[in-house]
Amino acid sequence: MTGGCAHIKGLGPLLTAKAYECESCIKIGAHWMHLRTCQTCGVTLCFDSSPNRHASRHAASSQHAVACSAEPGERWLYCYADDVLAEY
């Protein structure tokens, strides 16, 4: 892993997306772009380039600090608490 903060360095095995969809957007019939998977609970949600920004909302309300990209070919983690990006 390249870079990181205590939240990222303290992670165990990475949680990956179960499906390539935003679980919250599916519930409300919305569209998404760029998915992220929470590394605390495993939920996959849309990132800030999507209208509903479910991943950021989830991080703020749940205090789950780290998400990884669920995009094919992308291998990075982001810590919302510390505003840190790390590649793996």
N, C-alpha and C positions, 0 to 999 in steps of 0.2 A: 504494500500500500504506500502511496506517495502522499505525504502531507497528512493533515488531520488535527483534531483536537482531542481532548480527553473523552468526549462522547463517542467519537468515531473510533479511537484507539481501544475503547472498552467494549466494542461490539464482539459478539460471538459469531457463529456462522451466519452469513447473510441470508435474509429472507427475500424470496423472489416472488414475482407476480404469479398468482394462480391463473389469471386470465388477463388478456390485454384489453382491459376496460376500466373505466373509473366507476367504482362501486356506487358512489353517490350520484353520479350523472345518470347511471342506469335507472336508479330509483325515481328520478324526476324527469326522465326523458330528454336530457340535455346532451350536448355534444362536447367533446373534450379534445385536447391536444396535449402531448407530452405528459406521460404518466410517471409517477414516483411511487415506490413501495416503502411504507413505514417500517423501520427496522426494530420497532418495539412490538407492534401488534400484527404486522403483515398486511394491513389494508393497502390496496392500490388505488390511488386517487390522482386527479388531474392537477397539473402544476400551474404556475402563475400565467402562462401563455394561454390558458383556457379561461373562458368567461367566469366560471364559478370558483376557481382557485381552491378546490377542495383540499389539496395536500397542505397548503399553507394554513388554512383554517383548522385542519385537523391537528397540525403541529402546535398551533397556538392554544387551542382549547384542551388538548390532551397532555400537553407538555412532553410529547414524544419528539425528541430533538432531531433524530437522524432519519433521512430517507435516501434510498438509492434510486437511480434512474431505472425505469422499467422499459426504456426504449431499446429496441434491438441494436446491438453493437456498442452501446454506451456502457462504460464501466466506471462510474463515479458515485460518490456519496456526498450528501450535503447536510451540514448541521445547521438547523434553523437557529438554535440557541446562540451559537458562536459565529454564525455567518462564515462557515469554513467549508471549502470544497476539497475532496481528496479523491484521487484515482486509485483504482485497485486492479 
